[in-house]
Amino acid sequence: MAENVRPRVRVPKTAAAGEVITIKSLISHKMESGQRKDGDGNVIPRSIINRFVCAFNGETVIDVTLEAAVSTNPFFEFEAVVPEAGDFSFTWYDDDGSVYEETKSVAIA
């Protein structure tokens, strides 16, 4: 498991039924591409978040595959329709097999 990995998500707490909301997510992760060498000339192993998935009440909203060229601390901003009250689940998958999860609820106003 990578050190100091922390997912952060910003989702409105309430929305009108059918409203389009903006979601922002960021995960603190060093994202090593596997192409650099350390001070002794050894290749530093690749260590990236390779997939990000957001779902609302079990239905996929966004599913992104990330490659080695992605920057440190990947940030995503996207829109989603809120048809009803429910939960957004966010999942980040790491090369080392670690899975980081966060859940945010949205109520209908």
SERO-515351 format. One record per atom (N, C-alpha, C): x, y, z; residue in one letter; atom name. Coordinates in pm, 1 decimal. Layout:
SERO-515351
+----------+----------+----------+------+------+
:       px :       py :       pz : resn : name :
+----------+----------+----------+------+------+
:        X :        Y :        Z :    A :   CA :
...
+----------+----------+----------+------+------+
end
This chain:
SERO-515351
+----------+----------+----------+------+------+
:       px :       py :       pz : resn : name :
+----------+----------+----------+------+------+
:     84.1 :   -117.8 :      0.0 :    M :    N :
:      0.0 :      0.0 :      0.0 :    M :   CA :
:     88.5 :    123.9 :      0.0 :    M :    C :
:     59.7 :    216.8 :    -87.8 :    A :    N :
:    135.0 :    341.7 :    -94.0 :    A :   CA :
:    112.0 :    421.3 :     34.8 :    A :    C :
:    211.6 :    500.4 :     72.0 :    E :    N :
:    202.4 :    576.5 :    196.3 :    E :   CA :
:    127.1 :    707.1 :    175.9 :    E :    C :
:     57.6 :    749.6 :    281.3 :    N :    N :
:    -10.8 :    879.0 :    285.2 :    N :   CA :
:   -110.4 :    901.0 :    172.0 :    N :    C :
:   -175.9 :    795.5 :    127.3 :    V :    N :
:   -277.8 :    808.8 :     22.7 :    V :   CA :
:   -407.8 :    851.3 :     90.6 :    V :    C :
:   -464.5 :    961.9 :     41.9 :    R :    N :
:   -586.7 :   1013.0 :    103.3 :    R :   CA :
:   -683.7 :   1060.6 :     -3.7 :    R :    C :
:   -797.5 :    992.2 :    -20.0 :    P :    N :
:   -897.3 :   1040.2 :   -115.8 :    P :   CA :
:   -979.8 :   1153.2 :    -55.0 :    P :    C :
:  -1013.8 :   1250.8 :   -139.0 :    R :    N :
:  -1100.8 :   1361.1 :    -97.5 :    R :   CA :
:  -1205.0 :   1382.9 :   -206.5 :    R :    C :
:  -1329.1 :   1404.5 :   -163.4 :    V :    N :
:  -1439.3 :   1419.8 :   -257.7 :    V :   CA :
:  -1527.6 :   1534.8 :   -212.1 :    V :    C :
:  -1573.9 :   1613.1 :   -307.6 :    R :    N :
:  -1668.3 :   1722.0 :   -277.4 :    R :   CA :
:  -1794.7 :   1699.3 :   -360.0 :    R :    C :
:  -1905.0 :   1674.8 :   -288.2 :    V :    N :
:  -2036.0 :   1650.4 :   -349.0 :    V :   CA :
:  -2137.2 :   1734.9 :   -271.1 :    V :    C :
:  -2230.2 :   1804.2 :   -339.5 :    P :    N :
:  -2332.8 :   1879.4 :   -266.4 :    P :   CA :
:  -2412.8 :   1785.6 :   -174.9 :    P :    C :
:  -2450.6 :   1833.9 :    -57.8 :    K :    N :
:  -2526.9 :   1751.2 :     36.7 :    K :   CA :
:  -2672.1 :   1734.7 :     -4.6 :    K :    C :
:  -2723.4 :   1834.3 :    -79.2 :    T :    N :
:  -2861.7 :   1827.2 :   -125.9 :    T :   CA :
:  -2868.6 :   1869.0 :   -272.6 :    T :    C :
:  -2972.6 :   1821.9 :   -339.4 :    A :    N :
:  -2997.0 :   1858.2 :   -478.9 :    A :   CA :
:  -3144.9 :   1835.2 :   -508.0 :    A :    C :
:  -3195.8 :   1902.6 :   -609.3 :    A :    N :
:  -3333.0 :   1877.7 :   -653.8 :    A :   CA :
:  -3333.0 :   1751.0 :   -740.1 :    A :    C :
:  -3442.0 :   1678.6 :   -739.7 :    A :    N :
:  -3451.9 :   1559.0 :   -823.2 :    A :   CA :
:  -3431.1 :   1597.7 :   -969.1 :    A :    C :
:  -3341.3 :   1528.5 :  -1037.3 :    G :    N :
:  -3310.5 :   1555.8 :  -1176.7 :    G :   CA :
:  -3205.3 :   1663.1 :  -1197.6 :    G :    C :
:  -3156.9 :   1722.4 :  -1089.9 :    E :    N :
:  -3056.0 :   1829.0 :  -1101.2 :    E :   CA :
:  -2920.6 :   1771.8 :  -1142.6 :    E :    C :
:  -2846.4 :   1850.1 :  -1221.0 :    V :    N :
:  -2710.1 :   1815.6 :  -1258.1 :    V :   CA :
:  -2617.9 :   1882.3 :  -1156.5 :    V :    C :
:  -2534.8 :   1803.0 :  -1091.0 :    I :    N :
:  -2442.3 :   1856.5 :   -990.9 :    I :   CA :
:  -2298.5 :   1837.9 :  -1038.4 :    I :    C :
:  -2209.5 :   1916.9 :   -981.6 :    T :    N :
:  -2067.3 :   1904.1 :  -1010.8 :    T :   CA :
:  -2000.3 :   1830.6 :   -896.1 :    T :    C :
:  -1921.1 :   1731.9 :   -931.7 :    I :    N :
:  -1848.2 :   1650.2 :   -834.8 :    I :   CA :
:  -1699.6 :   1671.8 :   -857.2 :    I :    C :
:  -1625.5 :   1686.0 :   -747.4 :    K :    N :
:  -1480.2 :   1702.2 :   -755.4 :    K :   CA :
:  -1416.2 :   1595.2 :   -669.1 :    K :    C :
:  -1313.0 :   1530.8 :   -723.4 :    S :    N :
:  -1241.5 :   1429.4 :   -646.3 :    S :   CA :
:  -1091.7 :   1445.0 :   -666.4 :    S :    C :
:  -1018.1 :   1419.4 :   -560.7 :    L :    N :
:   -872.5 :   1425.8 :   -564.9 :    L :   CA :
:   -820.9 :   1316.7 :   -473.3 :    L :    C :
:   -714.6 :   1250.9 :   -516.4 :    I :    N :
:   -651.7 :   1152.6 :   -429.2 :    I :   CA :
:   -504.1 :   1186.8 :   -418.7 :    I :    C :
:   -455.8 :   1196.4 :   -295.8 :    S :    N :
:   -314.4 :   1225.2 :   -271.9 :    S :   CA :
:   -234.7 :   1097.2 :   -297.4 :    S :    C :
:   -152.4 :   1099.7 :   -401.3 :    H :    N :
:    -74.0 :    981.7 :   -438.4 :    H :   CA :
:     45.2 :   1028.1 :   -521.5 :    H :    C :
:    163.0 :    974.4 :   -495.0 :    K :    N :
:    284.8 :   1019.9 :   -562.8 :    K :   CA :
:    291.6 :    984.6 :   -710.8 :    K :    C :
:    227.1 :    877.8 :   -752.2 :    M :    N :
:    218.2 :    839.9 :   -893.3 :    M :   CA :
:    355.9 :    825.5 :   -960.0 :    M :    C :
:    426.7 :    721.9 :   -926.6 :    E :    N :
:    557.8 :    694.5 :   -987.4 :    E :   CA :
:    538.4 :    619.4 :  -1118.7 :    E :    C :
:    592.3 :    672.7 :  -1227.9 :    S :    N :
:    567.8 :    618.3 :  -1362.9 :    S :   CA :
:    641.8 :    488.2 :  -1393.8 :    S :    C :
:    747.1 :    457.8 :  -1320.1 :    G :    N :
:    826.1 :    338.5 :  -1349.2 :    G :   CA :
:    936.0 :    363.8 :  -1450.6 :    G :    C :
:    956.8 :    488.4 :  -1487.6 :    Q :    N :
:   1058.5 :    523.0 :  -1586.3 :    Q :   CA :
:   1177.5 :    596.9 :  -1525.7 :    Q :    C :
:   1166.1 :    638.6 :  -1400.2 :    R :    N :
:   1276.5 :    711.1 :  -1336.2 :    R :   CA :
:   1367.9 :    614.5 :  -1262.1 :    R :    C :
:   1488.5 :    662.2 :  -1231.0 :    K :    N :
:   1584.7 :    582.4 :  -1155.6 :    K :   CA :
:   1616.8 :    652.8 :  -1025.4 :    K :    C :
:   1650.8 :    572.4 :   -924.7 :    D :    N :
:   1690.5 :    629.8 :   -795.6 :    D :   CA :
:   1837.3 :    671.2 :   -800.2 :    D :    C :
:   1890.9 :    715.7 :   -688.4 :    G :    N :
:   2028.8 :    762.9 :   -681.7 :    G :   CA :
:   2132.3 :    657.5 :   -715.7 :    G :    C :
:   2097.2 :    529.5 :   -702.7 :    D :    N :
:   2189.4 :    420.0 :   -733.4 :    D :   CA :
:   2172.2 :    368.2 :   -876.0 :    D :    C :
:   2084.3 :    428.8 :   -952.7 :    G :    N :
:   2063.0 :    387.0 :  -1090.9 :    G :   CA :
:   1959.6 :    278.0 :  -1108.8 :    G :    C :
:   1892.4 :    239.3 :  -1002.2 :    N :    N :
:   1788.8 :    135.7 :  -1010.7 :    N :   CA :
:   1655.3 :    198.1 :  -1052.2 :    N :    C :
:   1582.3 :    127.9 :  -1136.2 :    V :    N :
:   1451.6 :    176.5 :  -1179.0 :    V :   CA :
:   1356.1 :    176.8 :  -1060.1 :    V :    C :
:   1287.2 :    289.1 :  -1040.6 :    I :    N :
:   1186.5 :    298.5 :   -935.2 :    I :   CA :
:   1059.9 :    233.0 :   -990.2 :    I :    C :
:   1006.4 :    131.9 :   -921.4 :    P :    N :
:    890.1 :     59.5 :   -973.9 :    P :   CA :
:    768.4 :    149.9 :   -995.3 :    P :    C :
:    691.6 :    117.3 :  -1096.7 :    R :    N :
:    569.5 :    191.5 :  -1125.3 :    R :   CA :
:    474.2 :    177.1 :  -1007.4 :    R :    C :
:    413.1 :    286.6 :   -969.0 :    S :    N :
:    314.7 :    287.5 :   -861.9 :    S :   CA :
:    217.1 :    400.8 :   -890.3 :    S :    C :
:    106.1 :    367.1 :   -956.6 :    I :    N :
:      6.5 :    468.0 :   -990.2 :    I :   CA :
:   -134.1 :    420.4 :   -953.6 :    I :    C :
:   -224.0 :    517.2 :   -942.4 :    I :    N :
:   -366.0 :    485.6 :   -938.4 :    I :   CA :
:   -401.4 :    453.5 :  -1083.1 :    I :    C :
:   -443.5 :    330.5 :  -1110.8 :    N :    N :
:   -465.4 :    291.0 :  -1249.4 :    N :   CA :
:   -611.9 :    292.6 :  -1293.2 :    N :    C :
:   -703.1 :    317.2 :  -1196.0 :    R :    N :
:   -844.8 :    320.8 :  -1232.2 :    R :   CA :
:   -921.4 :    400.3 :  -1128.1 :    R :    C :
:  -1019.7 :    476.7 :  -1175.2 :    F :    N :
:  -1108.3 :    553.8 :  -1087.7 :    F :   CA :
:  -1251.4 :    527.7 :  -1132.5 :    F :    C :
:  -1337.6 :    493.2 :  -1036.2 :    V :    N :
:  -1477.9 :    464.5 :  -1067.0 :    V :   CA :
:  -1566.2 :    542.2 :   -969.3 :    V :    C :
:  -1671.5 :    603.8 :  -1024.5 :    C :    N :
:  -1774.0 :    667.6 :   -942.0 :    C :   CA :
:  -1907.3 :    604.7 :   -980.8 :    C :    C :
:  -1985.9 :    568.8 :   -880.4 :    A :    N :
:  -2118.3 :    511.2 :   -904.5 :    A :   CA :
:  -2220.2 :    582.2 :   -816.4 :    A :    C :
:  -2344.3 :    590.0 :   -864.3 :    F :    N :
:  -2454.6 :    645.9 :   -785.5 :    F :   CA :
:  -2556.9 :    536.5 :   -765.9 :    F :    C :
:  -2581.6 :    500.7 :   -640.4 :    N :    N :
:  -2674.9 :    391.8 :   -606.3 :    N :   CA :
:  -2646.8 :    266.8 :   -688.7 :    N :    C :
:  -2518.9 :    235.1 :   -707.2 :    G :    N :
:  -2478.4 :    114.3 :   -777.4 :    G :   CA :
:  -2466.6 :    126.7 :   -928.1 :    G :    C :
:  -2508.0 :    238.9 :   -985.9 :    E :    N :
:  -2500.1 :    258.6 :  -1130.6 :    E :   CA :
:  -2377.6 :    344.1 :  -1164.1 :    E :    C :
:  -2293.5 :    295.0 :  -1253.5 :    T :    N :
:  -2169.1 :    364.2 :  -1288.2 :    T :   CA :
:  -2197.1 :    500.3 :  -1349.7 :    T :    C :
:  -2128.9 :    601.4 :  -1296.5 :    V :    N :
:  -2136.7 :    737.3 :  -1348.7 :    V :   CA :
:  -2015.5 :    764.5 :  -1437.0 :    V :    C :
:  -1897.3 :    724.3 :  -1389.0 :    I :    N :
:  -1773.1 :    743.9 :  -1462.9 :    I :   CA :
:  -1677.1 :    630.2 :  -1426.7 :    I :    C :
:  -1603.5 :    583.2 :  -1526.6 :    D :    N :
:  -1505.1 :    476.4 :  -1508.0 :    D :   CA :
:  -1384.1 :    513.2 :  -1593.1 :    D :    C :
:  -1273.9 :    549.5 :  -1529.0 :    V :    N :
:  -1156.5 :    601.8 :  -1598.6 :    V :   CA :
:  -1037.1 :    509.8 :  -1577.0 :    V :    C :
:   -966.9 :    476.6 :  -1685.1 :    T :    N :
:   -841.2 :    402.4 :  -1677.2 :    T :   CA :
:   -727.6 :    502.9 :  -1688.8 :    T :    C :
:   -633.5 :    497.7 :  -1596.0 :    L :    N :
:   -520.4 :    590.5 :  -1592.9 :    L :   CA :
:   -393.1 :    519.3 :  -1635.7 :    L :    C :
:   -305.9 :    592.3 :  -1702.5 :    E :    N :
:   -177.9 :    538.5 :  -1749.3 :    E :   CA :
:    -62.9 :    610.0 :  -1679.9 :    E :    C :
:     58.6 :    569.3 :  -1708.3 :    A :    N :
:    177.8 :    619.3 :  -1639.5 :    A :   CA :
:    199.8 :    769.4 :  -1653.8 :    A :    C :
:    145.5 :    833.1 :  -1755.0 :    A :    N :
:    168.5 :    976.1 :  -1776.8 :    A :   CA :
:     80.4 :   1065.7 :  -1689.5 :    A :    C :
:     -6.7 :   1008.6 :  -1608.6 :    V :    N :
:    -94.9 :   1088.9 :  -1524.2 :    V :   CA :
:    -14.2 :   1158.2 :  -1414.7 :    V :    C :
:    -57.8 :   1276.7 :  -1376.5 :    S :    N :
:     16.8 :   1356.0 :  -1278.9 :    S :   CA :
:     -2.1 :   1305.2 :  -1136.5 :    S :    C :
:     83.0 :   1354.3 :  -1050.0 :    T :    N :
:     70.8 :   1328.7 :   -906.8 :    T :   CA :
:    -62.9 :   1384.4 :   -858.7 :    T :    C :
:   -123.2 :   1320.2 :   -760.7 :    N :    N :
:   -248.6 :   1365.0 :   -700.5 :    N :   CA :
:   -358.8 :   1388.5 :   -805.1 :    N :    C :
:   -401.5 :   1283.9 :   -876.4 :    P :    N :
:   -500.1 :   1302.8 :   -983.0 :    P :   CA :
:   -631.4 :   1363.5 :   -932.9 :    P :    C :
:   -679.2 :   1462.0 :  -1008.5 :    F :    N :
:   -800.2 :   1537.4 :   -977.7 :    F :   CA :
:   -899.8 :   1516.5 :  -1090.6 :    F :    C :
:  -1023.9 :   1488.6 :  -1054.3 :    F :    N :
:  -1131.1 :   1474.8 :  -1152.3 :    F :   CA :
:  -1245.9 :   1567.2 :  -1113.3 :    F :    C :
:  -1300.4 :   1635.8 :  -1211.7 :    E :    N :
:  -1421.0 :   1715.5 :  -1193.0 :    E :   CA :
:  -1517.1 :   1675.5 :  -1304.2 :    E :    C :
:  -1638.0 :   1638.2 :  -1267.4 :    F :    N :
:  -1736.0 :   1593.6 :  -1365.4 :    F :   CA :
:  -1876.4 :   1622.4 :  -1313.4 :    F :    C :
:  -1973.9 :   1609.3 :  -1401.2 :    E :    N :
:  -2112.6 :   1634.1 :  -1365.2 :    E :   CA :
:  -2190.9 :   1503.7 :  -1363.3 :    E :    C :
:  -2293.1 :   1501.6 :  -1278.5 :    A :    N :
:  -2379.5 :   1383.9 :  -1269.0 :    A :   CA :
:  -2521.7 :   1430.1 :  -1239.7 :    A :    C :
:  -2617.1 :   1356.1 :  -1290.1 :    V :    N :
:  -2758.3 :   1383.4 :  -1262.8 :    V :   CA :
:  -2797.3 :   1308.9 :  -1135.6 :    V :    C :
:  -2872.4 :   1376.3 :  -1050.1 :    V :    N :
:  -2919.9 :   1314.9 :   -926.0 :    V :   CA :
:  -3069.9 :   1289.6 :   -941.0 :    V :    C :
:  -3109.5 :   1167.8 :   -979.4 :    P :    N :
:  -3251.9 :   1140.2 :  -1000.9 :    P :   CA :
:  -3330.3 :   1120.0 :   -871.3 :    P :    C :
:  -3258.7 :   1085.2 :   -764.3 :    E :    N :
:  -3321.5 :   1054.2 :   -635.6 :    E :   CA :
:  -3216.5 :   1065.0 :   -526.1 :    E :    C :
:  -3260.2 :   1060.0 :   -402.9 :    A :    N :
:  -3165.0 :   1059.7 :   -291.6 :    A :   CA :
:  -3081.8 :    931.9 :   -298.6 :    A :    C :
:  -2957.8 :    941.4 :   -258.7 :    G :    N :
:  -2874.9 :    821.4 :   -261.5 :    G :   CA :
:  -2730.4 :    849.0 :   -230.6 :    G :    C :
:  -2648.7 :    750.5 :   -261.4 :    D :    N :
:  -2506.5 :    756.3 :   -229.1 :    D :   CA :
:  -2420.8 :    749.8 :   -353.9 :    D :    C :
:  -2322.2 :    838.6 :   -359.5 :    F :    N :
:  -2216.9 :    830.2 :   -458.3 :    F :   CA :
:  -2103.0 :    752.4 :   -394.8 :    F :    C :
:  -2056.2 :    648.8 :   -462.4 :    S :    N :
:  -1940.6 :    573.5 :   -413.6 :    S :   CA :
:  -1824.1 :    598.7 :   -509.1 :    S :    C :
:  -1707.9 :    620.6 :   -452.9 :    F :    N :
:  -1587.5 :    651.6 :   -528.5 :    F :   CA :
:  -1483.0 :    545.9 :   -495.4 :    F :    C :
:  -1419.3 :    491.2 :   -598.4 :    T :    N :
:  -1320.0 :    385.8 :   -577.6 :    T :   CA :
:  -1198.9 :    414.0 :   -665.2 :    T :    C :
:  -1081.3 :    410.4 :   -602.0 :    W :    N :
:   -954.5 :    427.0 :   -671.5 :    W :   CA :
:   -876.8 :    296.5 :   -656.8 :    W :    C :
:   -818.9 :    246.4 :   -766.9 :    Y :    N :
:   -744.3 :    121.4 :   -766.9 :    Y :   CA :
:   -596.6 :    152.0 :   -788.4 :    Y :    C :
:   -510.9 :     96.3 :   -703.8 :    D :    N :
:   -366.6 :    119.4 :   -707.7 :    D :   CA :
:   -297.4 :     -0.5 :   -772.1 :    D :    C :
:   -182.3 :     25.0 :   -836.4 :    D :    N :
:   -103.7 :    -83.0 :   -897.2 :    D :   CA :
:    -69.0 :   -193.7 :   -797.4 :    D :    C :
:    -49.3 :   -157.5 :   -670.9 :    D :    N :
:     -8.4 :   -257.3 :   -571.8 :    D :   CA :
:   -125.1 :   -341.1 :   -520.2 :    D :    C :
:   -243.8 :   -320.8 :   -577.3 :    G :    N :
:   -361.8 :   -398.1 :   -536.5 :    G :   CA :
:   -447.0 :   -328.0 :   -431.8 :    G :    C :
:   -399.6 :   -216.6 :   -379.7 :    S :    N :
:   -477.4 :   -142.8 :   -280.9 :    S :   CA :
:   -599.5 :    -80.0 :   -346.6 :    S :    C :
:   -706.6 :    -70.1 :   -269.9 :    V :    N :
:   -829.3 :     -7.1 :   -316.0 :    V :   CA :
:   -867.6 :     97.3 :   -211.1 :    V :    C :
:   -893.4 :    218.8 :   -257.9 :    Y :    N :
:   -930.5 :    328.0 :   -169.3 :    Y :   CA :
:  -1073.5 :    366.9 :   -201.8 :    Y :    C :
:  -1156.6 :    380.6 :    -96.9 :    E :    N :
:  -1297.8 :    407.0 :   -119.3 :    E :   CA :
:  -1347.5 :    524.0 :    -34.9 :    E :    C :
:  -1446.2 :    591.4 :    -88.0 :    E :    N :
:  -1512.1 :    701.9 :    -18.2 :    E :   CA :
:  -1657.7 :    700.4 :    -62.8 :    E :    C :
:  -1748.1 :    739.2 :     25.9 :    T :    N :
:  -1890.4 :    745.4 :     -6.3 :    T :   CA :
:  -1946.2 :    879.3 :     41.0 :    T :    C :
:  -2029.3 :    940.6 :    -41.6 :    K :    N :
:  -2095.1 :   1066.6 :     -6.5 :    K :   CA :
:  -2243.4 :   1053.4 :    -38.2 :    K :    C :
:  -2327.8 :   1096.7 :     54.0 :    S :    N :
:  -2472.7 :   1091.4 :     36.0 :    S :   CA :
:  -2526.3 :   1224.5 :    -14.9 :    S :    C :
:  -2633.2 :   1215.5 :    -95.8 :    V :    N :
:  -2702.4 :   1332.8 :   -145.6 :    V :   CA :
:  -2850.0 :   1316.7 :   -111.6 :    V :    C :
:  -2906.2 :   1419.9 :    -47.2 :    A :    N :
:  -3049.1 :   1420.0 :    -13.6 :    A :   CA :
:  -3122.2 :   1506.3 :   -116.6 :    A :    C :
:  -3249.8 :   1475.9 :   -137.1 :    I :    N :
:  -3332.6 :   1555.5 :   -227.9 :    I :   CA :
:  -3393.8 :   1670.7 :   -147.9 :    I :    C :
:  -3372.6 :   1791.1 :   -200.3 :    A :    N :
:  -3422.9 :   1911.2 :   -130.7 :    A :   CA :
:  -3558.5 :   1950.4 :   -184.4 :    A :    C :
+----------+----------+----------+------+------+
end
